[in-house]
Amino acid sequence: MDSYKSRPSLQQYADKFNIMIVGDIGVGKTQLLTKYGVVDDSAFPSSKSVIPNSHGVKQYNKEFEYENKIFLFKIWDMVYKDKFDKSAKVFYKKADFIILVCAINNRNSFLNLNKWIEDVKLNTSFNFSNMALISNKTDLIDEREVGLNEIRQKAEELEIDYFETSSNTGEGIKEAFDKIFLSIINTVYKQPQEQFETDDKQNVKDKNDDSSCSSCIIF
């Protein structure tokens, strides 16, 4: 879609999904999203979300085309964990998938993955099949503080997909997000990727509003 005027309305998307991307400040979450070509929510006319900055969450949108269907992915970037208030927890509850991000040149970002995982456990009913791990800044190999085997072991421990990316060079970013998006679609529609068809399927996702926060956030 080359212009906003050609974008479908919210009702015309095959489906809509919410992704929360979390990790310490400085691991490159925003740069990852920018490299992938997401659109800032404020510049996306078909969005109905109102997200005050006080929530510490920044929203982006990405249209994803597959099998002649267009899906809308809303990606919520957790910006300020220390300022995370009660109302922001609704983002966790609304998320269909969570991406954990650490940086290979920041050992604390890797160790703090456990804290982010605890946040997920406290605020969602997820099993780990709804999560993925991205190890970012792989171009900074000379500054590596986290061993490759350590990161792989963490992913194996959680039984989640693991991706290596560079928000500087862009390496691995498209492959990671494309695979994550496809896994979400296929999980919902219960079809293997190579056999995915939606022609005769209705939208099976129930996106009921959370009335507990309807006064502050409209999804």
C-alpha positions in Angstrom: 0.0 0.0 0.0 1.7 3.1 -1.2 -0.6 5.7 0.3 -2.8 5.9 3.3 -5.8 6.5 1.1 -5.5 3.0 -0.3 -5.5 1.4 3.1 -8.4 -0.8 4.0 -10.7 0.2 6.9 -10.5 -1.8 10.1 -13.5 -3.8 9.1 -11.8 -4.8 5.8 -8.8 -6.5 7.4 -8.9 -10.3 7.5 -8.0 -10.1 11.1 -6.2 -7.9 13.7 -3.6 -9.0 16.2 -1.8 -7.3 19.1 1.8 -7.8 19.9 3.7 -6.5 22.9 7.5 -6.1 22.5 9.4 -5.8 25.8 12.9 -5.5 27.0 15.3 -3.2 28.7 15.8 0.4 27.5 18.6 0.5 24.9 18.2 -3.0 23.5 17.0 -1.6 20.2 13.3 -2.4 20.2 12.2 0.8 18.5 15.0 0.5 15.9 13.9 -3.1 15.1 10.4 -1.9 14.4 11.6 1.0 12.3 13.8 -1.3 10.2 10.8 -3.6 9.7 8.8 -0.7 8.3 6.1 -0.2 10.9 3.9 2.9 10.9 3.6 5.1 14.0 0.1 5.0 15.4 -0.3 8.7 15.2 0.2 8.6 11.4 -2.2 5.7 10.8 -5.6 7.1 10.0 -7.6 3.9 10.4 -6.5 3.3 14.0 -8.9 3.9 16.8 -6.4 3.7 19.7 -5.9 6.5 22.1 -2.8 5.8 24.2 -1.6 8.5 26.6 2.2 8.8 27.0 1.9 8.2 30.7 1.3 4.6 30.0 4.9 4.1 28.9 3.7 2.3 25.7 4.2 3.4 22.2 2.0 1.9 19.5 2.9 1.0 15.9 1.0 -0.7 13.1 2.1 -3.1 10.4 0.0 -4.4 7.5 0.9 -8.0 6.6 -0.3 -9.5 3.4 -0.6 -13.3 3.1 -2.6 -15.5 0.7 -4.3 -12.3 -0.7 -5.5 -11.3 2.7 -4.3 -8.3 4.6 -3.8 -8.6 8.4 -3.3 -5.7 10.7 -0.7 -6.1 13.5 -0.7 -3.5 16.3 2.7 -3.6 18.0 3.0 -2.1 21.5 6.5 -1.0 22.5 7.0 -1.0 26.3 9.1 2.1 26.7 9.3 2.9 30.4 9.1 -0.2 32.7 9.8 1.8 35.8 6.8 4.1 35.0 4.5 1.2 34.2 1.2 1.9 36.0 -1.8 -0.3 36.7 -3.7 0.9 33.7 -0.9 -0.1 31.3 -1.3 -3.7 32.4 -4.3 -3.8 30.1 -1.9 -3.9 27.2 -0.5 -7.2 28.4 -4.1 -8.6 28.8 -5.0 -7.5 25.2 -1.8 -8.9 23.7 -2.0 -12.0 21.4 1.8 -12.5 21.4 4.8 -11.1 23.3 8.3 -10.6 22.0 11.2 -10.5 24.4 14.3 -8.6 23.3 17.8 -8.5 24.7 21.1 -7.2 23.3 24.2 -9.3 23.0 26.4 -6.4 24.2 24.3 -5.8 27.3 24.4 -8.7 29.8 22.0 -7.0 32.1 19.4 -7.0 29.4 19.8 -10.7 29.1 19.6 -11.3 32.9 16.5 -9.0 33.1 14.6 -11.2 30.7 13.5 -13.1 33.8 11.9 -10.0 35.2 10.0 -9.4 31.9 8.9 -13.1 31.9 7.6 -12.6 35.5 5.6 -9.5 34.2 4.1 -11.7 31.5 3.2 -14.4 34.0 1.6 -11.9 36.4 -0.5 -10.1 33.8 -1.5 -12.8 31.2 -2.6 -16.4 31.1 -0.1 -17.1 28.4 1.7 -20.3 27.8 5.1 -19.7 26.3 4.0 -20.8 22.9 2.7 -17.2 22.6 6.2 -15.7 22.9 9.5 -15.4 21.0 13.0 -14.2 21.9 15.0 -11.8 19.8 18.7 -11.3 20.5 19.6 -8.0 18.9 22.7 -6.0 18.0 24.5 -9.0 16.5 26.7 -6.7 14.5 28.5 -5.7 17.8 30.3 -9.0 18.0 33.4 -7.4 19.5 31.3 -6.1 22.4 29.5 -9.3 23.0 28.7 -9.9 26.7 26.2 -12.7 26.3 27.2 -16.0 24.8 25.3 -17.5 21.9 24.8 -20.8 23.8 23.3 -18.9 26.8 20.7 -17.3 24.7 19.9 -20.5 22.9 19.6 -22.3 26.2 17.2 -19.6 27.5 15.0 -20.1 24.4 15.1 -23.9 24.7 14.2 -23.6 28.4 11.1 -21.5 27.6 10.4 -23.6 24.5 10.0 -20.5 22.3 11.4 -19.4 18.9 14.7 -17.5 19.0 15.9 -15.0 16.4 19.2 -13.1 16.0 18.9 -9.6 14.5 20.8 -6.4 14.0 18.9 -3.2 14.3 21.9 -1.4 12.8 22.3 -3.4 9.6 18.8 -4.8 9.4 20.1 -8.4 9.3 17.5 -11.0 10.3 14.7 -8.5 11.1 12.3 -9.2 8.3 12.8 -12.9 8.6 12.1 -12.7 12.4 8.9 -10.6 12.2 7.6 -12.4 9.1 7.9 -15.8 10.9 6.3 -14.4 14.1 3.4 -13.0 12.2 2.8 -16.2 10.3 3.0 -18.2 13.5 0.3 -16.0 15.0 -2.0 -16.3 12.0 -1.5 -20.1 11.8 -2.1 -20.6 15.5 -5.5 -18.8 15.2 -6.6 -20.5 12.1 -5.1 -23.9 13.0 -3.5 -24.4 9.7 0.2 -25.3 8.8 1.9 -22.5 7.0 2.0 -24.2 3.7 -1.7 -25.0 3.8 -3.0 -21.8 5.2 -6.3 -20.8 3.6 -8.9 -18.3 4.9 -11.4 -18.1 1.9 -14.1 -19.9 3.7 -13.2 -19.0 7.3 -14.9 -16.4 9.4 -13.0 -14.3 11.9 -12.6 -16.7 14.9 -11.0 -14.2 17.3 -13.2 -12.5 19.9 -11.9 -9.0 20.5 -14.3 -7.9 23.2 -13.5 -4.6 24.8 -12.1 -4.5 28.3 -14.7 -2.4 30.1 -12.5 -1.9 33.1 -10.4 0.6 31.2 -12.7 1.8 28.5 -12.5 5.3 29.9 -8.8 5.6 29.2 -8.0 3.4 26.2 -10.0 2.5 23.1 -8.6 -0.5 21.2 
